[in-house]
Amino acid sequence: EKLPKEEQEEMSAIRVGFITYNKVLHFFNVKSNLAQPQMMVVTDVGEVFVPLLDGFLVNYQESQSVIHNLLDQIPDMFADSNENETVFAPVIQAGMEALKAADCPGKLFIFHSSLPTAEAPGKLKNRDDKK
């Protein structure tokens, strides 16, 4: 709610978008005219693409209720998931593709907590070799 804005502007021009991931990528449509956020899943992590342009990067003030709804739902969406493999490089690639498609500069904030071990570009191996 405290996004930076130009002095003469009423609202911030910054747009936000949301992707969650494990072995696949989940893109969220948070367009302001939706009652609920919509999730689109990209399973091909070898050749990542952005499944939607309209509704992915949105103005926070316009889509505030849908964004808050999404943020409330995310913990419940994946609460029963037993997935323990994750990707990482495809997430960065997807974020960059979204910024290119929107023809705008931007920043990616990625919150990642495990080694990316799923079969995908950027896969890492655990260094703890017991031998």
VOGUDREN-263755 format. One record per residue (C-alpha): x, y, z; residue in three letters. Coordinates in pm, whole numbers, plus 50000, padded with zeros to 5 digits. Each point is the difference from the previous one (the first is absolute). Layout:
N
XYZala ...
# end
This chain:
131
500005000050000glu 503045022550033lys 501354995249649leu 502055029549876pro 498315024949768lys 500785032149823glu 499335031350207glu 497205012549776gln 498364965849958glu 497194986650217glu 500824963149942met 503224980849949ser 500754989149644ala 501664968250129ile 498384967549888arg 500204967050186val 499604963549897gly 500134966850184phe 501544966249917ile 500234970650238thr 501984968949913tyr 501214965550091asn 500724976749705lys 497615021149790val 499195037249984leu 496655014650111his 499145034049849phe 497205020250156phe 497555022649820asn 499125027450250val 498185023649765lys 497825024950188ser 496694988549845asn 500364964350135leu 498304988350318ala 502664973350059gln 503574996949871pro 500484974749719gln 502944975849996met 501654987749679met 502574972250018val 503044997149771val 501454964950015thr 502645003649728asp 502855014550206val 502504993149720gly 498395026549778glu 498185023950230val 497405024149869phe 497615024650163val 496464986249950pro 498275033850040leu 500915036149945leu 496825018250092asp 499444995650372gly 503454988150101phe 501785033150064leu 497405022750157val 499795032950184asn 499844992350372tyr 497415026550086gln 497624988249726glu 500324962750084ser 500495003050375gln 497054978150104ser 500914971949757val 503655001450109ile 499094997950369his 497664971249918asn 502884981849824leu 502445005950285leu 497454986050245asp 499424969149780gln 503624990549919ile 500784982550334pro 496874978649968asp 500574992149629met 503254982050068phe 499464988250359ala 499414963849895asp 502824998949746ser 502614973050054asn 502225014349727glu 503615002650115asn 501745007649671glu 500165035549871thr 501265019249699val 501745033650006phe 501425011249663ala 496614996449822pro 498465023750257val 502575026749916ile 499484993749629gln 496215003250038ala 500355032750189gly 502315014249736met 497644988649721glu 497095017150176ala 501945032750024leu 501034997749634lys 496424992749890ala 498735029950201ala 502835020949849asp 500935014350337cys 502965000150236pro 499594983050334gly 501294980250293lys 499504963650088leu 499604991350366phe 500434962550039ile 499514982550333phe 501664966049975his 500854976950288ser 501304967349860ser 502544986149756leu 498554999449643pro 500194962649937thr 497174994549749ala 500884990649642glu 500215034449843ala 502595025249884pro 502095011150298gly 499604967250191lys 502514996550284leu 501324969550179lys 500424997050373asn 503655005050101arg 499804976250294asp 501594969649840asp 500144973150266lys 503024983849830lys 
# end
